[in-house]
């Protein structure tokens, strides 16, 4: 199996004329300069030199802003440069992210020409009131139209959604997940809303007009949403914004986060809670005379099974009065586990 590598190239706000209440792409991406062909070339060369595996799959990903909203000549300049590496067989594919209202047949034909394989749409919510409240300037009808068109042209479809948008409830977000499932994306990203300095949301927060989710609330919502996507075999490729110097704890120097459910291991918290639910259900069914058990998992799952700061092990010990030993076995499939009774009372 080939190891997958992403070469990220950020185009913050280059193609988006709107100011969503929660958005400051320059702060979120950590990049504040324009991108040209030279920058694309330098970035690709830098990453290629640092990839170790010979047997690998490499994708150039244009993140941030709205790629298809960029001036057409600039889009083609950037894509042409990336496409040179596909022709040279050094890169396998290209991925872009954009707005649903910036997709049409002409754009898709151009993207196909340059071997773009994946298109991710910033959906955020399927509720038009919530979209309007955050000044997204598109509706869910735009999402449905763009998603169907992207799939019709043979691209891999990705969606990005948010939890904790102004006036959004847990049920709103679960409904968004259900609505996205109907559009058959191959992958999804889930982002809890953070209050970023310099945004309209920051001003609303300072006036007490917006109350962000706590980490615990955001984890719970993301967990329930992830369950829905996984039941339909939709890959959740990211949960939470990537930790950078700018996107960090609000009390850390240099952080642009004013408030909100930031955690450097947010995905691990969500995955850990999901594992806790699964293990808890299984342990309840074990005879109450069991004192010590061994849980055998794939090495890739061990951190999440143990939980952040061993939280799962501690909780299982507390609630079920059982000692837990976590071991790994590569013969166990990822996501699966075995329980062995080691000691009885």
WODAGI-V532616 format. One line per field, one symbol per residue. burial: + if it has 9 or more other C-alpha atoms within 8 Angstrom, else -. A space follows every 50 residues. Layout:
burial=???
This chain:
burial=----+-+-++++++++---++++++++++++---+++--++-++--+--- -----+++++++++++++++---++-+++++++-++----++++++++++ -++---++--++-+++++++++++++++-+++++++-+++-+++-+++++ +---+++++++++++--+---++++++++++-+-++++++++++++--++ +++++----+-++-+--+++++++++-+++---+++-+++-----+++++ ----++++++++---+++++++++++---+---------+++++++++-- ++++++++--+++--++----+++-++++--++---+---++---
